[in-house]
Amino acid sequence: MNRQIATTHLWSRLAAVLAAAIPFATQPADAGQPNVVVITIDDLGYADIGPFGSTINRTPALDRMAAEGRRLTSFYAAPVCSPSRSSLMTGCYPKRVLPIPHVLFPVAAVGLAPRETTLAELLRDAGYDTAAFGKWHLGDQPPFLPTAQGFATYAGIPYSNDMGPLADGARSNLGKPIPDPRKRPDAKLPSIHDETGIRGFFQPPMPFLEETTVAYRVRAPEQQQLVSTLTERAVGFITDHGPTGSRQGRPFFLYLPHSAVHFPIYPGEAFAGRSEHGHYSDWVEEVDASVGEVLDAIRQAGLDRQTLVIFTSDNGGTKRGSNRPLRGFKGSTWEGGLRVCTICRWPGRIPAGTSSDAITGMHDILPTVAALAGGTLPEVPLDGRDISEVLFSEPPVAGPHESFLYFRGLDLRAIRKGRWKLHLDSGELYDLEADVGESHDLADEHAQRVAELTAVAAATDADLGRSGIGPGCRPLGRVEEAVPLIPFDDPRLP
């Protein structure tokens, strides 16, 4: 912990120095609809980047982004991929709009319902150009893909980069041998195919999509090129809205959800081996460079003062990375499973080199952007709130949320109210302001707090429910027959 405090102190000094060197960050931003860029990294740990305490990974672009913007240190996602992305797209707790036990897999018959109003649809209707480049993971059938959910342009993979055949490198890191399923203890288990897709070793080939068309099959060499491919597309989209582009003057929404740094680990050729700490660190440094290219493209297009950039992770990190000082990892409802490193930057609007510990989350992005862009909110219950004050105020304000619900799939596992967090199964109570690492159970000393939070949990039965499908959960999208985007033995694709 002492090392963490020292690192945070050094970061604060660096941020102050860099912020002082950026005079435009205190000037008024341009009026009108802001451009919006949302960058998500897959499985990035809370402390995997310099602004959140990393002393291992070199992240100069994110260091500068934080020096020019505001860190959100209590920003929550979900424990795993698909739920987190549904929250970002809809402004709701994942369980409300994507009530599934875990994540979506290839050939899923269900996905984010087309009747939901996504962030892309909201901004499209407000006059924005919309594009997504990267991992989607909200359904791989045509009615669920990005171009059916408000994005005019899409390129990327429809689900996680580990969802494909073993022979294609989907379960082996860069430079490692392809595993033999016959030698694994679970090799004799059949693949599970239910409405959420196919799980197991026998999944169809992974496609790279252009809009809804399969452009090519993703094997190990293509995995290694994903970050650079997606970054190039994102930079081109931004440049096209600059002074020499064909879309000059039009507001835009760019969603850049990288598949990095999710297993399998495939840093690009220019980054593989650069770090002394292995390929995971190589890949963290590559996505930092990607962020730098995006920010540079915004500056070069003269759009700095018209553009809100949000950088975050879709869930807590795995044991490959670091969530210090948080407890737990991806998949859990400890803080390390859901609290994610988040930075927001908008020169002239967001105070430079600052941070906020207000309770915020993925579900807040849609209502916040809607308020800034003049968009119309859907006439359905939302769980997120406009957090503009959290982003813009100086000094920082508390924000609109007093509490947060920690769902794992269909189950409510924990509740936070103010500084207090109760784990419902164990009855453990933690003071997150004094003990963010959840190491000192205070339930015996604060029985009244336990009773108060338990009552809040009970009240969710009338809405989302503590388990199962509650009355406030909305139906999934569904197709009658799901088919692979690339058939299992399709000879047409190399």
FIDREN-610218 format. One record per residue (C-alpha): x, y, z; residue in three letters. Coordinates in nm, 2 decimals. Layout:
<atoms>
[[X,Y,Z],'ALA']
...
</atoms>
This chain:
<atoms>
[[0.00,0.00,0.00],'MET']
[[0.29,0.24,0.07],'ASN']
[[0.42,0.18,-0.28],'ARG']
[[0.07,0.26,-0.41],'GLN']
[[0.05,0.59,-0.21],'ILE']
[[0.40,0.69,-0.34],'ALA']
[[0.30,0.61,-0.70],'THR']
[[-0.02,0.82,-0.66],'THR']
[[0.18,1.11,-0.52],'HIS']
[[0.43,1.10,-0.81],'LEU']
[[0.14,1.09,-1.06],'TRP']
[[-0.02,1.39,-0.89],'SER']
[[0.30,1.59,-0.93],'ARG']
[[0.33,1.48,-1.29],'LEU']
[[-0.03,1.58,-1.37],'ALA']
[[0.02,1.92,-1.22],'ALA']
[[0.33,1.99,-1.42],'VAL']
[[0.17,1.87,-1.75],'LEU']
[[-0.15,2.05,-1.68],'ALA']
[[0.04,2.38,-1.62],'ALA']
[[0.20,2.34,-1.97],'ALA']
[[-0.14,2.31,-2.14],'ILE']
[[-0.30,2.66,-2.14],'PRO']
[[-0.59,2.58,-2.37],'PHE']
[[-0.73,2.34,-2.11],'ALA']
[[-0.87,2.63,-1.91],'THR']
[[-1.02,2.82,-2.20],'GLN']
[[-1.39,2.79,-2.30],'PRO']
[[-1.47,2.50,-2.53],'ALA']
[[-1.64,2.56,-2.86],'ASP']
[[-2.02,2.57,-2.85],'ALA']
[[-2.25,2.33,-3.03],'GLY']
[[-2.28,1.95,-3.04],'GLN']
[[-1.96,1.79,-2.92],'PRO']
[[-1.80,1.50,-3.10],'ASN']
[[-1.79,1.19,-2.88],'VAL']
[[-1.52,0.92,-2.87],'VAL']
[[-1.55,0.62,-2.65],'VAL']
[[-1.25,0.39,-2.62],'ILE']
[[-1.29,0.06,-2.43],'THR']
[[-1.01,-0.18,-2.36],'ILE']
[[-1.10,-0.55,-2.29],'ASP']
[[-1.00,-0.68,-1.94],'ASP']
[[-0.76,-0.39,-1.86],'LEU']
[[-0.67,-0.38,-1.50],'GLY']
[[-0.75,-0.08,-1.27],'TYR']
[[-0.37,-0.03,-1.21],'ALA']
[[-0.25,-0.13,-1.56],'ASP']
[[-0.19,0.23,-1.67],'ILE']
[[0.03,0.51,-1.53],'GLY']
[[-0.25,0.74,-1.42],'PRO']
[[-0.39,0.47,-1.20],'PHE']
[[-0.06,0.36,-1.04],'GLY']
[[0.12,0.13,-1.28],'SER']
[[0.49,0.13,-1.24],'THR']
[[0.54,-0.15,-1.50],'ILE']
[[0.36,-0.04,-1.82],'ASN']
[[0.47,0.26,-2.01],'ARG']
[[0.16,0.46,-2.10],'THR']
[[0.26,0.81,-2.21],'PRO']
[[-0.05,0.88,-2.42],'ALA']
[[-0.28,0.80,-2.12],'LEU']
[[-0.06,0.99,-1.89],'ASP']
[[-0.11,1.29,-2.10],'ARG']
[[-0.48,1.23,-2.15],'MET']
[[-0.52,1.22,-1.77],'ALA']
[[-0.31,1.54,-1.74],'ALA']
[[-0.54,1.71,-1.98],'GLU']
[[-0.86,1.56,-1.83],'GLY']
[[-1.02,1.40,-1.53],'ARG']
[[-0.98,1.05,-1.38],'ARG']
[[-1.30,0.89,-1.25],'LEU']
[[-1.17,0.67,-0.97],'THR']
[[-1.51,0.51,-0.87],'SER']
[[-1.64,0.43,-1.22],'PHE']
[[-1.82,0.09,-1.25],'TYR']
[[-1.87,-0.14,-1.54],'ALA']
[[-1.98,-0.51,-1.50],'ALA']
[[-1.79,-0.82,-1.40],'PRO']
[[-1.77,-0.95,-1.77],'VAL']
[[-1.79,-0.83,-2.13],'CYS']
[[-2.14,-0.85,-2.28],'SER']
[[-2.32,-0.71,-1.98],'PRO']
[[-2.09,-0.41,-1.96],'SER']
[[-2.13,-0.33,-2.32],'ARG']
[[-2.51,-0.35,-2.29],'SER']
[[-2.49,-0.09,-2.01],'SER']
[[-2.28,0.14,-2.22],'LEU']
[[-2.52,0.12,-2.51],'MET']
[[-2.85,0.16,-2.32],'THR']
[[-2.79,0.36,-2.00],'GLY']
[[-2.92,0.07,-1.79],'CYS']
[[-2.80,-0.19,-1.55],'TYR']
[[-2.71,-0.49,-1.77],'PRO']
[[-2.97,-0.71,-1.61],'LYS']
[[-3.25,-0.47,-1.73],'ARG']
[[-3.16,-0.50,-2.10],'VAL']
[[-2.95,-0.81,-2.13],'LEU']
[[-3.08,-1.06,-1.87],'PRO']
[[-2.84,-1.35,-1.93],'ILE']
[[-2.63,-1.56,-1.68],'PRO']
[[-2.29,-1.48,-1.82],'HIS']
[[-2.19,-1.35,-2.17],'VAL']
[[-2.29,-1.41,-2.53],'LEU']
[[-2.11,-1.67,-2.74],'PHE']
[[-2.09,-1.74,-3.12],'PRO']
[[-2.42,-1.85,-3.28],'VAL']
[[-2.63,-1.70,-3.00],'ALA']
[[-3.01,-1.69,-3.07],'ALA']
[[-3.04,-1.39,-2.84],'VAL']
[[-2.88,-1.05,-2.82],'GLY']
[[-2.95,-0.69,-2.73],'LEU']
[[-3.31,-0.63,-2.84],'ALA']
[[-3.35,-0.41,-3.15],'PRO']
[[-3.63,-0.23,-2.97],'ARG']
[[-3.37,-0.09,-2.72],'GLU']
[[-3.25,0.27,-2.81],'THR']
[[-2.88,0.25,-2.82],'THR']
[[-2.63,0.54,-2.77],'LEU']
[[-2.56,0.52,-3.14],'ALA']
[[-2.92,0.54,-3.24],'GLU']
[[-2.98,0.84,-3.00],'LEU']
[[-2.69,1.03,-3.16],'LEU']
[[-2.77,0.93,-3.51],'ARG']
[[-3.12,1.08,-3.46],'ASP']
[[-2.95,1.39,-3.32],'ALA']
[[-2.76,1.44,-3.65],'GLY']
[[-2.44,1.25,-3.57],'TYR']
[[-2.22,1.04,-3.80],'ASP']
[[-2.17,0.71,-3.62],'THR']
[[-1.90,0.44,-3.65],'ALA']
[[-1.78,0.15,-3.44],'ALA']
[[-1.45,-0.03,-3.50],'PHE']
[[-1.37,-0.33,-3.27],'GLY']
[[-1.53,-0.60,-3.06],'LYS']
[[-1.91,-0.58,-3.04],'TRP']
[[-2.03,-0.88,-2.82],'HIS']
[[-2.40,-0.80,-2.80],'LEU']
[[-2.51,-1.06,-3.04],'GLY']
[[-2.37,-1.20,-3.37],'ASP']
[[-2.69,-1.25,-3.57],'GLN']
[[-2.79,-0.98,-3.82],'PRO']
[[-3.06,-0.81,-3.61],'PRO']
[[-2.81,-0.76,-3.32],'PHE']
[[-2.50,-0.64,-3.51],'LEU']
[[-2.38,-0.27,-3.49],'PRO']
[[-2.53,-0.16,-3.82],'THR']
[[-2.87,-0.27,-3.70],'ALA']
[[-2.82,-0.08,-3.37],'GLN']
[[-2.75,0.27,-3.49],'GLY']
[[-2.39,0.26,-3.64],'PHE']
[[-2.37,0.36,-4.00],'ALA']
[[-2.02,0.21,-4.02],'THR']
[[-1.87,-0.10,-3.85],'TYR']
[[-1.56,-0.31,-3.88],'ALA']
[[-1.44,-0.56,-3.62],'GLY']
[[-1.51,-0.90,-3.45],'ILE']
[[-1.86,-0.98,-3.32],'PRO']
[[-1.75,-1.14,-2.99],'TYR']
[[-1.43,-1.21,-2.78],'SER']
[[-1.10,-1.30,-2.95],'ASN']
[[-1.09,-1.63,-2.76],'ASP']
[[-1.41,-1.75,-2.93],'MET']
[[-1.29,-1.96,-3.22],'GLY']
[[-1.12,-2.29,-3.31],'PRO']
[[-0.81,-2.40,-3.12],'LEU']
[[-0.63,-2.45,-3.45],'ALA']
[[-0.68,-2.08,-3.54],'ASP']
[[-0.49,-1.97,-3.22],'GLY']
[[-0.80,-1.86,-3.03],'ALA']
[[-0.68,-2.02,-2.71],'ARG']
[[-0.30,-1.97,-2.73],'SER']
[[-0.09,-1.66,-2.68],'ASN']
[[0.16,-1.52,-2.93],'LEU']
[[0.45,-1.76,-2.98],'GLY']
[[0.29,-2.05,-2.78],'LYS']
[[0.20,-2.38,-2.93],'PRO']
[[-0.16,-2.46,-3.03],'ILE']
[[-0.31,-2.67,-2.74],'PRO']
[[-0.42,-3.02,-2.81],'ASP']
[[-0.77,-3.06,-2.68],'PRO']
[[-0.72,-3.44,-2.63],'ARG']
[[-0.46,-3.36,-2.36],'LYS']
[[-0.69,-3.13,-2.16],'ARG']
[[-0.89,-3.28,-1.87],'PRO']
[[-1.21,-3.12,-2.00],'ASP']
[[-1.15,-3.24,-2.36],'ALA']
[[-1.42,-3.51,-2.35],'LYS']
[[-1.69,-3.26,-2.24],'LEU']
[[-1.93,-3.18,-2.52],'PRO']
[[-1.97,-2.82,-2.64],'SER']
[[-2.27,-2.65,-2.48],'ILE']
[[-2.50,-2.49,-2.73],'HIS']
[[-2.79,-2.30,-2.57],'ASP']
[[-2.96,-1.97,-2.66],'GLU']
[[-2.65,-1.77,-2.56],'THR']
[[-2.44,-1.95,-2.82],'GLY']
[[-2.17,-2.23,-2.84],'ILE']
[[-1.93,-2.27,-2.55],'ARG']
[[-1.64,-2.51,-2.56],'GLY']
[[-1.36,-2.61,-2.80],'PHE']
[[-1.57,-2.66,-3.10],'PHE']
[[-1.68,-2.31,-3.20],'GLN']
[[-1.70,-2.18,-3.56],'PRO']
[[-1.42,-1.97,-3.72],'PRO']
[[-1.40,-1.61,-3.60],'MET']
[[-1.50,-1.35,-3.86],'PRO']
[[-1.37,-1.00,-3.92],'PHE']
[[-1.68,-0.81,-4.04],'LEU']
[[-1.71,-0.51,-4.27],'GLU']
[[-2.07,-0.39,-4.18],'GLU']
[[-2.24,-0.73,-4.19],'THR']
[[-2.02,-0.90,-4.45],'THR']
[[-1.74,-1.14,-4.35],'VAL']
[[-1.42,-0.99,-4.48],'ALA']
[[-1.18,-1.26,-4.36],'TYR']
[[-1.12,-1.53,-4.11],'ARG']
[[-0.93,-1.43,-3.80],'VAL']
[[-0.64,-1.66,-3.72],'ARG']
[[-0.32,-1.58,-3.52],'ALA']
[[-0.17,-1.34,-3.77],'PRO']
[[-0.49,-1.14,-3.79],'GLU']
[[-0.52,-1.14,-3.41],'GLN']
[[-0.18,-0.97,-3.40],'GLN']
[[-0.30,-0.70,-3.64],'GLN']
[[-0.63,-0.62,-3.47],'LEU']
[[-0.51,-0.31,-3.27],'VAL']
[[-0.34,-0.15,-3.57],'SER']
[[-0.63,-0.23,-3.81],'THR']
[[-0.89,-0.08,-3.58],'LEU']
[[-0.68,0.22,-3.49],'THR']
[[-0.62,0.30,-3.86],'GLU']
[[-1.00,0.29,-3.92],'ARG']
[[-1.07,0.51,-3.63],'ALA']
[[-0.81,0.77,-3.73],'VAL']
[[-0.94,0.77,-4.09],'GLY']
[[-1.29,0.84,-3.96],'PHE']
[[-1.17,1.13,-3.75],'ILE']
[[-0.97,1.27,-4.03],'THR']
[[-1.27,1.26,-4.26],'ASP']
[[-1.44,1.50,-4.02],'HIS']
[[-1.14,1.74,-4.02],'GLY']
[[-1.08,2.05,-4.24],'PRO']
[[-0.99,1.85,-4.55],'THR']
[[-1.24,1.56,-4.50],'GLY']
[[-1.56,1.49,-4.69],'SER']
[[-1.76,1.50,-4.36],'ARG']
[[-1.62,1.83,-4.23],'GLN']
[[-1.84,2.01,-3.99],'GLY']
[[-2.06,1.71,-3.90],'ARG']
[[-2.06,1.60,-3.54],'PRO']
[[-1.96,1.24,-3.49],'PHE']
[[-1.97,0.95,-3.25],'PHE']
[[-1.68,0.71,-3.26],'LEU']
[[-1.68,0.39,-3.06],'TYR']
[[-1.35,0.21,-3.05],'LEU']
[[-1.38,-0.12,-2.84],'PRO']
[[-1.05,-0.30,-2.87],'HIS']
[[-1.04,-0.67,-2.82],'SER']
[[-0.70,-0.62,-2.65],'ALA']
[[-0.59,-0.70,-2.38],'VAL']
[[-0.82,-1.00,-2.35],'HIS']
[[-0.68,-1.36,-2.37],'PHE']
[[-0.53,-1.48,-2.61],'PRO']
[[-0.25,-1.21,-2.59],'ILE']
[[-0.14,-1.09,-2.94],'TYR']
[[0.06,-0.77,-2.93],'PRO']
[[0.14,-0.63,-3.28],'GLY']
[[0.48,-0.69,-3.44],'GLU']
[[0.60,-0.34,-3.36],'ALA']
[[0.53,-0.40,-2.98],'PHE']
[[0.59,-0.77,-2.92],'ALA']
[[0.90,-0.80,-2.70],'GLY']
[[0.93,-0.42,-2.63],'ARG']
[[0.84,-0.45,-2.26],'SER']
[[1.06,-0.63,-2.01],'GLU']
[[0.74,-0.76,-1.85],'HIS']
[[0.60,-0.99,-2.12],'GLY']
[[0.35,-0.98,-2.39],'HIS']
[[0.06,-0.86,-2.17],'TYR']
[[0.26,-0.54,-2.10],'SER']
[[0.35,-0.52,-2.47],'ASP']
[[-0.02,-0.52,-2.55],'TRP']
[[-0.11,-0.26,-2.28],'VAL']
[[0.16,-0.04,-2.43],'GLU']
[[0.02,-0.09,-2.78],'GLU']
[[-0.33,0.02,-2.68],'VAL']
[[-0.18,0.32,-2.52],'ASP']
[[-0.01,0.40,-2.85],'ALA']
[[-0.35,0.36,-3.02],'SER']
[[-0.50,0.61,-2.78],'VAL']
[[-0.22,0.85,-2.87],'GLY']
[[-0.29,0.81,-3.24],'GLU']
[[-0.66,0.89,-3.18],'VAL']
[[-0.58,1.19,-2.97],'LEU']
[[-0.33,1.31,-3.23],'ASP']
[[-0.58,1.27,-3.51],'ALA']
[[-0.83,1.48,-3.31],'ILE']
[[-0.57,1.76,-3.26],'ARG']
[[-0.46,1.75,-3.62],'GLN']
[[-0.81,1.78,-3.74],'ALA']
[[-0.86,2.09,-3.52],'GLY']
[[-1.13,1.92,-3.32],'LEU']
[[-0.97,1.92,-2.97],'ASP']
[[-1.20,2.17,-2.82],'ARG']
[[-1.51,2.01,-2.97],'GLN']
[[-1.45,1.65,-2.87],'THR']
[[-1.53,1.46,-2.55],'LEU']
[[-1.31,1.15,-2.52],'VAL']
[[-1.39,0.87,-2.27],'ILE']
[[-1.13,0.60,-2.21],'PHE']
[[-1.23,0.30,-1.99],'THR']
[[-1.22,-0.08,-1.95],'SER']
[[-1.52,-0.32,-1.99],'ASP']
[[-1.46,-0.49,-1.66],'ASN']
[[-1.18,-0.54,-1.40],'GLY']
[[-0.85,-0.69,-1.50],'GLY']
[[-0.75,-1.06,-1.48],'THR']
[[-0.46,-1.20,-1.28],'LYS']
[[-0.23,-1.11,-1.58],'ARG']
[[-0.26,-0.75,-1.49],'GLY']
[[-0.30,-0.54,-1.18],'SER']
[[-0.61,-0.41,-1.00],'ASN']
[[-0.41,-0.26,-0.70],'ARG']
[[-0.53,-0.15,-0.45],'PRO']
[[-0.86,-0.32,-0.53],'LEU']
[[-0.95,-0.67,-0.42],'ARG']
[[-1.05,-0.93,-0.67],'GLY']
[[-1.05,-0.97,-1.05],'PHE']
[[-1.27,-1.00,-1.35],'LYS']
[[-1.58,-1.21,-1.29],'GLY']
[[-1.61,-1.12,-0.92],'SER']
[[-1.81,-0.85,-0.75],'THR']
[[-1.52,-0.74,-0.54],'TRP']
[[-1.41,-0.39,-0.64],'GLU']
[[-1.15,-0.54,-0.87],'GLY']
[[-1.42,-0.70,-1.08],'GLY']
[[-1.62,-0.39,-1.17],'LEU']
[[-1.43,-0.07,-1.08],'ARG']
[[-1.24,0.03,-1.39],'VAL']
[[-0.98,0.29,-1.48],'CYS']
[[-1.16,0.57,-1.66],'THR']
[[-1.03,0.90,-1.80],'ILE']
[[-1.25,1.18,-1.96],'CYS']
[[-1.09,1.45,-2.17],'ARG']
[[-1.25,1.76,-2.32],'TRP']
[[-1.02,2.07,-2.33],'PRO']
[[-1.20,2.38,-2.21],'GLY']
[[-1.48,2.19,-2.04],'ARG']
[[-1.31,1.92,-1.82],'ILE']
[[-1.06,2.06,-1.57],'PRO']
[[-0.71,1.94,-1.65],'ALA']
[[-0.52,1.71,-1.42],'GLY']
[[-0.81,1.64,-1.19],'THR']
[[-1.00,1.34,-1.05],'SER']
[[-1.33,1.26,-0.90],'SER']
[[-1.43,0.97,-0.67],'ASP']
[[-1.80,1.01,-0.73],'ALA']
[[-2.00,0.69,-0.80],'ILE']
[[-2.03,0.68,-1.18],'THR']
[[-2.06,0.40,-1.43],'GLY']
[[-2.11,0.27,-1.78],'MET']
[[-2.49,0.33,-1.75],'HIS']
[[-2.42,0.71,-1.71],'ASP']
[[-2.26,0.76,-2.05],'ILE']
[[-2.58,0.75,-2.26],'LEU']
[[-2.78,1.01,-2.05],'PRO']
[[-2.47,1.23,-2.01],'THR']
[[-2.40,1.23,-2.38],'VAL']
[[-2.76,1.28,-2.46],'ALA']
[[-2.77,1.60,-2.25],'ALA']
[[-2.45,1.73,-2.41],'LEU']
[[-2.56,1.65,-2.77],'ALA']
[[-2.92,1.76,-2.74],'GLY']
[[-3.04,1.40,-2.79],'GLY']
[[-3.38,1.27,-2.68],'THR']
[[-3.38,1.00,-2.41],'LEU']
[[-3.58,0.69,-2.48],'PRO']
[[-3.92,0.67,-2.29],'GLU']
[[-3.82,0.37,-2.09],'VAL']
[[-3.67,0.33,-1.74],'PRO']
[[-3.30,0.42,-1.73],'LEU']
[[-3.06,0.35,-1.44],'ASP']
[[-2.78,0.60,-1.55],'GLY']
[[-2.79,0.97,-1.49],'ARG']
[[-2.64,1.28,-1.65],'ASP']
[[-2.30,1.32,-1.48],'ILE']
[[-2.20,1.64,-1.66],'SER']
[[-2.14,1.81,-1.32],'GLU']
[[-1.91,1.53,-1.22],'VAL']
[[-1.70,1.59,-1.53],'LEU']
[[-1.70,1.97,-1.54],'PHE']
[[-1.72,2.10,-1.19],'SER']
[[-1.42,2.24,-1.00],'GLU']
[[-1.40,2.14,-0.73],'PRO']
[[-1.55,1.80,-0.80],'PRO']
[[-1.91,1.74,-0.68],'VAL']
[[-2.06,1.42,-0.53],'ALA']
[[-2.27,1.34,-0.84],'GLY']
[[-2.62,1.20,-0.88],'PRO']
[[-2.57,0.85,-0.75],'HIS']
[[-2.59,0.76,-0.38],'GLU']
[[-2.58,0.38,-0.45],'SER']
[[-2.47,0.11,-0.69],'PHE']
[[-2.59,-0.24,-0.74],'LEU']
[[-2.34,-0.52,-0.81],'TYR']
[[-2.49,-0.78,-1.04],'PHE']
[[-2.32,-1.10,-1.15],'ARG']
[[-2.53,-1.23,-1.43],'GLY']
[[-2.89,-1.25,-1.29],'LEU']
[[-2.78,-1.24,-0.93],'ASP']
[[-2.75,-0.93,-0.71],'LEU']
[[-2.43,-1.00,-0.51],'ARG']
[[-2.35,-0.67,-0.34],'ALA']
[[-2.48,-0.31,-0.28],'ILE']
[[-2.29,0.01,-0.23],'ARG']
[[-2.45,0.31,-0.06],'LYS']
[[-2.22,0.61,-0.01],'GLY']
[[-1.90,0.48,0.14],'ARG']
[[-2.05,0.14,0.26],'TRP']
[[-2.06,-0.18,0.06],'LYS']
[[-2.24,-0.50,0.17],'LEU']
[[-2.17,-0.84,0.02],'HIS']
[[-2.51,-1.01,0.04],'LEU']
[[-2.40,-1.38,0.04],'ASP']
[[-2.14,-1.34,0.31],'SER']
[[-2.28,-1.05,0.50],'GLY']
[[-1.94,-0.87,0.50],'GLU']
[[-1.95,-0.49,0.52],'LEU']
[[-1.67,-0.26,0.41],'TYR']
[[-1.60,0.11,0.43],'ASP']
[[-1.47,0.18,0.08],'LEU']
[[-1.35,0.53,0.17],'GLU']
[[-1.12,0.39,0.44],'ALA']
[[-1.06,0.05,0.30],'ASP']
[[-1.10,0.03,-0.08],'VAL']
[[-0.92,-0.31,-0.07],'GLY']
[[-1.21,-0.46,0.12],'GLU']
[[-0.98,-0.62,0.38],'SER']
[[-1.16,-0.53,0.71],'HIS']
[[-1.51,-0.66,0.76],'ASP']
[[-1.70,-0.42,0.98],'LEU']
[[-2.04,-0.60,0.98],'ALA']
[[-2.03,-0.68,1.35],'ASP']
[[-1.95,-0.31,1.44],'GLU']
[[-2.22,-0.16,1.21],'HIS']
[[-2.53,-0.38,1.24],'ALA']
[[-2.75,-0.09,1.15],'GLN']
[[-2.57,-0.03,0.82],'ARG']
[[-2.60,-0.40,0.74],'VAL']
[[-2.98,-0.38,0.80],'ALA']
[[-3.01,-0.07,0.59],'GLU']
[[-2.83,-0.22,0.29],'LEU']
[[-3.01,-0.55,0.33],'THR']
[[-3.34,-0.35,0.30],'ALA']
[[-3.22,-0.18,-0.02],'VAL']
[[-3.14,-0.53,-0.16],'ALA']
[[-3.49,-0.65,-0.07],'ALA']
[[-3.65,-0.35,-0.25],'ALA']
[[-3.49,-0.46,-0.58],'THR']
[[-3.74,-0.76,-0.59],'ASP']
[[-4.00,-0.52,-0.72],'ALA']
[[-3.78,-0.41,-1.01],'ASP']
[[-3.48,-0.61,-1.14],'LEU']
[[-3.50,-0.88,-0.87],'GLY']
[[-3.23,-1.02,-0.65],'ARG']
[[-3.21,-1.33,-0.87],'SER']
[[-3.38,-1.46,-1.18],'GLY']
[[-3.57,-1.23,-1.41],'ILE']
[[-3.73,-0.94,-1.22],'GLY']
[[-4.04,-0.75,-1.34],'PRO']
[[-3.82,-0.46,-1.46],'GLY']
[[-3.61,-0.67,-1.69],'CYS']
[[-3.69,-0.62,-2.05],'ARG']
[[-3.70,-0.90,-2.31],'PRO']
[[-3.40,-1.01,-2.50],'LEU']
[[-3.38,-0.99,-2.88],'GLY']
[[-3.43,-1.33,-3.03],'ARG']
[[-3.40,-1.50,-3.37],'VAL']
[[-3.57,-1.82,-3.47],'GLU']
[[-3.26,-1.99,-3.60],'GLU']
[[-2.90,-1.88,-3.53],'ALA']
[[-2.63,-1.97,-3.78],'VAL']
[[-2.25,-1.93,-3.78],'PRO']
[[-2.12,-1.62,-3.96],'LEU']
[[-1.85,-1.85,-4.11],'ILE']
[[-1.97,-2.21,-4.14],'PRO']
[[-1.76,-2.47,-3.96],'PHE']
[[-1.61,-2.61,-4.28],'ASP']
[[-1.64,-2.31,-4.52],'ASP']
[[-1.38,-2.36,-4.80],'PRO']
[[-1.44,-2.01,-4.94],'ARG']
[[-1.23,-1.83,-4.68],'LEU']
[[-0.86,-1.89,-4.62],'PRO']
</atoms>
